[in-house]
């Protein structure tokens, strides 16, 4: 980016981090208010499992942007609480396949209210057009980072 204002770029990067941290904290607070005793990472894993049944732990870790070791801890807890189930992976003898259980789906359904409430609050000062623009801009940022140069 020729002639970039590096202070502006740094502020934008810090704003991304701030939104992420504050969003996670607000979600965890809202989950607690609903009596859902799971962390953001645990509920996020249930969301991913619901959308991708049979996914393996390494893929879950990549989707969640955590280390495989951190994901192992999350999956262990979800499994102990019978919210996720492990089975042998059909195509890889060294990997496990994970899916959400009926109990996990029920808890995830309750958790969606927290995400809806927090997201609505976060976007409350924006018009529908601004929200659509924000989504477009964020999608562009994500795609730019996915592209390898």
PABA-887176 format. One record per residue (C-alpha): y, x, z. Coordinates in steps of 0.02 Angstrom, whole numbers, padded with zeros to 5 digits, always signed. Layout:
YXZ/...
//
This chain:
+00000+00000+00000/+00146+00106-00064/+00302+00102+00044/+00210+00012+00183/+00302-00025+00344/+00176+00052+00462/+00253-00028+00615/+00231-00198+00533/+00051-00158+00488/+00017-00103+00666/+00094-00264+00735/-00013-00370+00618/-00170-00277+00672/-00125-00302+00855/-00093-00487+00823/-00268-00505+00749/-00339-00426+00906/-00231-00534+01020/-00283-00695+00932/-00466-00644+00943/-00459-00600+01129/-00357-00754+01176/-00466-00868+01071/-00625-00804+01154/-00548-00821+01328/-00487-00998+01291/-00659-01048+01223/-00747-00979+01377/-00626-01075+01490/-00652-01236+01390/-00841-01212+01395/-00831-01194+01584/-00726-01353+01596/-00865-01444+01501/-00998-01375+01618/-01074-01267+01480/-01126-01109+01571/-01132-00995+01420/-01018-00858+01358/-00928-00857+01191/-01057-00735+01124/-01202-00845+01179/-01130-01004+01103/-01083-00910+00944/-01263-00853+00931/-01321-01034+00946/-01200-01081+00805/-01273-00944+00696/-01453-00993+00739/-01417-01174+00698/-01348-01128+00527/-01479-00992+00491/-01648-01038+00564/-01772-00895+00557/-01640-00759+00558/-01690-00593+00635/-01604-00505+00779/-01524-00369+00672/-01446-00499+00558/-01385-00596+00710/-01304-00439+00779/-01213-00408+00613/-01152-00589+00602/-01092-00579+00782/-01013-00407+00764/-01107-00338+00914/-01233-00199+00934/-01418-00239+00917/-01436-00197+01103/-01301-00324+01150/-01385-00455+01040/-01552-00419+01124/-01472-00463+01291/-01398-00624+01222/-01563-00675+01144/-01660-00634+01303/-01547-00750+01404/-01552-00889+01272/-01741-00874+01266/-01758-00879+01456/-01653-01037+01459/-01759-01109+01318/-01607-01125+01203/-01680-01008+01071/-01858-00969+01021/-01935-00812+00948/-02079-00808+00824/-02154-00675+00712/-02050-00646+00555/-02146-00707+00402/-02097-00558+00293/-02071-00414+00414/-02201-00366+00544/-02074-00262+00641/-01944-00401+00658/-01940-00565+00751/-01878-00728+00682/-01760-00830+00791/-01718-01014+00792/-01623-01135+00901/-01724-01256+01007/-01691-01442+01031/-01613-01401+01201/-01505-01270+01116/-01447-01396+00986/-01401-01519+01124/-01300-01387+01216/-01220-01330+01054/-01168-01509+01017/-01080-01515+01187/-01000-01345+01153/-00920-01401+00991/-00793-01499+01093/-00729-01337+01169/-00708-01257+00997/-00622-01413+00929/-00503-01423+01078/-00455-01239+01074/-00437-01230+00885/-00330-01388+00884/-00220-01313+01021/-00207-01147+00929/-00151-01232+00767/-00046-01369+00846/+00122-01298+00790/+00068-01286+00608/+00074-01418+00472/-00080-01460+00370/-00007-01359+00226/+00023-01208+00339/-00155-01220+00406/-00222-01220+00227/-00112-01068+00188/-00170-00979+00345/-00350-01010+00297/-00316-00943+00122/-00230-00788+00191/-00368-00753+00319/-00503-00779+00187/-00411-00654+00076/-00402-00529+00219/-00588-00549+00254/-00633-00528+00070/-00523-00374+00054/-00615-00293+00198/-00786-00341+00127/-00745-00254-00036/-00793-00072-00032/-00685+00050-00128/
//
